[in-house]
Amino acid sequence: MENNTKDYGADPLGDGKFRMVPSGDIVSLEERNRRLPRRSNTKNEILGMSWDELERRQGGKLKRL
């Protein structure tokens, strides 16, 4: 599959497939992972800090959902 757009997200369809955003292509998990930019799970995207660092700077325990 050729990806001519810069997909930045994916919506799960419930059958192991994903609809890419904004292209709308329906793809497998492997293709979704290939197209999406790699992200660190330990960083908060807004502040660029890990949850532990953010918690320390707030001076207490954060409620994590």
C-alpha positions as a Markdown table, in Angstrom:
| # | Residue | x | y | z |
|---|---|---|---|---|
| 1 | Met | 0.0 | 0.0 | 0.0 |
| 2 | Glu | 1.2 | 3.4 | -0.9 |
| 3 | Asn | 0.7 | 6.1 | 1.8 |
| 4 | Asn | 0.6 | 9.5 | 0.1 |
| 5 | Thr | -0.9 | 11.3 | 3.1 |
| 6 | Lys | 0.6 | 12.0 | 6.5 |
| 7 | Asp | -1.7 | 9.9 | 8.7 |
| 8 | Tyr | -1.5 | 10.9 | 12.4 |
| 9 | Gly | -4.0 | 8.7 | 14.0 |
| 10 | Ala | -6.2 | 5.6 | 13.7 |
| 11 | Asp | -9.7 | 4.6 | 14.9 |
| 12 | Pro | -10.2 | 0.9 | 15.8 |
| 13 | Leu | -13.0 | -0.8 | 13.9 |
| 14 | Gly | -13.3 | -3.7 | 16.3 |
| 15 | Asp | -12.4 | -6.5 | 13.9 |
| 16 | Gly | -8.6 | -6.1 | 14.0 |
| 17 | Lys | -8.7 | -3.3 | 11.4 |
| 18 | Phe | -8.2 | 0.4 | 11.8 |
| 19 | Arg | -9.4 | 3.5 | 9.8 |
| 20 | Met | -6.5 | 5.8 | 9.3 |
| 21 | Val | -6.9 | 9.5 | 10.0 |
| 22 | Pro | -7.1 | 11.6 | 7.9 |
| 23 | Ser | -6.7 | 9.3 | 4.8 |
| 24 | Gly | -9.6 | 7.0 | 5.8 |
| 25 | Asp | -7.8 | 3.9 | 4.6 |
| 26 | Ile | -8.8 | 0.6 | 6.3 |
| 27 | Val | -5.6 | -1.2 | 7.4 |
| 28 | Ser | -4.3 | -4.0 | 9.6 |
| 29 | Leu | -2.5 | -3.5 | 12.9 |
| 30 | Glu | 0.9 | -4.0 | 11.3 |
| 31 | Glu | 0.1 | -1.4 | 8.6 |
| 32 | Arg | -1.2 | 1.0 | 11.2 |
| 33 | Asn | 2.0 | 0.7 | 13.2 |
| 34 | Arg | 4.1 | 1.2 | 10.1 |
| 35 | Arg | 2.3 | 4.4 | 9.1 |
| 36 | Leu | 2.0 | 6.1 | 12.5 |
| 37 | Pro | 5.0 | 8.0 | 13.9 |
| 38 | Arg | 6.6 | 6.3 | 16.8 |
| 39 | Arg | 5.7 | 7.8 | 20.2 |
| 40 | Ser | 7.1 | 7.2 | 23.6 |
| 41 | Asn | 4.6 | 5.9 | 26.1 |
| 42 | Thr | 6.3 | 7.5 | 29.0 |
| 43 | Lys | 6.1 | 11.1 | 27.9 |
| 44 | Asn | 3.2 | 13.6 | 28.2 |
| 45 | Glu | 2.8 | 15.1 | 24.8 |
| 46 | Ile | 1.9 | 18.5 | 26.0 |
| 47 | Leu | 4.7 | 19.1 | 28.5 |
| 48 | Gly | 7.3 | 16.7 | 27.2 |
| 49 | Met | 7.8 | 15.1 | 30.7 |
| 50 | Ser | 7.3 | 11.6 | 32.0 |
| 51 | Trp | 4.3 | 11.1 | 34.4 |
| 52 | Asp | 6.8 | 10.6 | 37.2 |
| 53 | Glu | 8.6 | 13.9 | 36.5 |
| 54 | Leu | 5.3 | 15.7 | 36.2 |
| 55 | Glu | 4.1 | 14.2 | 39.5 |
| 56 | Arg | 7.3 | 15.4 | 41.3 |
| 57 | Arg | 6.9 | 18.9 | 39.9 |
| 58 | Gln | 3.3 | 19.0 | 41.1 |
| 59 | Gly | 4.4 | 18.1 | 44.6 |
| 60 | Gly | 2.2 | 15.0 | 45.1 |
| 61 | Lys | 0.5 | 11.9 | 43.8 |
| 62 | Leu | -1.3 | 12.3 | 40.6 |
| 63 | Lys | -4.5 | 10.4 | 39.9 |
| 64 | Arg | -3.8 | 8.1 | 37.0 |
| 65 | Leu | -6.8 | 6.6 | 35.1 |
